[in-house]
């Protein structure tokens, strides 16, 4: 009974988080602009930081969903998301101006073979990452 209740609570939390993330994703293009007083280098760093925060949210969602009883994501899918997060953050840190294509390609690879249930769990967070990546010039 306790496990079922925890599963229901987590499901409600995912639904609530989904609505929140979708709201953020829709609002992101209008509020994600770097302040006009930033230098070009600082503007690039600003966008990179936003991307890293979105990637962190995707990773955290995957690990939390996997930690539920029963797991909402398989360990294999969670591992793919975590490895994507680690490699993309390293690329962003090592090449501040040329990481967008690599991040998009990696995200496409992660989402390519997801089951419909896994896709449903991760889609709002993937949409957020895509919206932020679309803002990077």
N, C-alpha and C positions, 0 to 999 in steps of 0.2 A: 504494500500500500504506500509506504514511504517513497519507494522508487518511482511509482506511478505519479505521485504528487510532485516529486522533484522534476520528473519529465514534463509534466503539465506546466509547472512554474517556468521551467526553462523555455518551453515552447512559447508561452506568453511573453517571456522576456525577448525571445527572438523576434516575435511579431511586432512588439513595441519598438525594438531596435531597428527592425526593417523599416518601419514607418519613419523613424527618426533619420536613418541613413538616407532614405529616399528623399526626405525633405532637404537634407544637407546636400545631396547630390544635385538636386534641382537648383538649389540656391548657390552652389559652389561657383558656377561661372560668373555670377554677378559680384560675389564677395571675395573671390580668390585673387583679385588683382593686387599686385605688389604696390606698396605705397609709392607715389610718384617721386618721392625724395631719395629713393634708393639708387645707388649706382648700378650700372648694368650687371656687374658681378654679384652685387647683393640681391638684385632681382632674380638672378639665376638661382642663387642659394635659397631664396624665399620659396620659389616654386619647388625646388628639390626637397625642402623640408616638408612642404605640404604633401608631396608624393610619399615621403617616408612615413608620415603620420597615417595616411590612408592605407599604406601597406601594413603598418603595425596593426591597424584595426582588422584588416583581413586575416592576418596571422593569428591575432588574439581570438577572433571569432572561431576560426578553425580549431584551435587547440581547446577552447572551451566546449565546443560542440563535441569534440572527440572524448572529452573527459566526462561527459554525461553518462548515466546508466539508464538505459542502454545508450551507447554512443550514437550521436546524430550524424557523425561523419566517421568514415573508416580511418584507421591509422594510416593506411596508404595515401588517402586523399590529404589527410592532415600533413603528412610528411612532404607531399608535393608542394603544398601551400607554403610550409615553413622553409623548404629549400629555395623556392622561388623568392620568398621574402629575403632570405639571407643573401642570395646572389644578387638580387636587384639592388638592395641597399649598398652592397659593396661596389657595384657598378656606379651607382649615383655618387658615392663618396669619391671614387677614383677618377671619374670623368664628369664633372658637374655640367658640362654643356652638351654632351652627346649621348645621353642615356635613354632618351624617350623611346626610340625604336626598339632597343633591347628590352625595355620594360614592357612595352606593348606585345612584342613577340613572345616573351616569357609568359605573360598573362594568357595569351591565346593558347599556348601549350598546356598550361595548367587546366584551363577550362575545356579543352578539346574532348576529353574522354570522361567527363563527369556524368554520373547517373542523374536522372531527373531529380531525385531526392537531394542529392548533393548540390546540384545546380540551384535548386530552390533555396537551400540553406545559405549558400554563398552569394547568390546573384546580387542582392542589394549592395554588398560590400565590393564586389567586382565592378558593379556599375559606378560606385563612388571612385574607385581607383581609375577607371576609364575616363570619368568626367574630369578628374584632376589632371590626368595625362593629356587630355585634349586641350587643356589650358596652357600647357607648356609649348612655347614656340621654338 
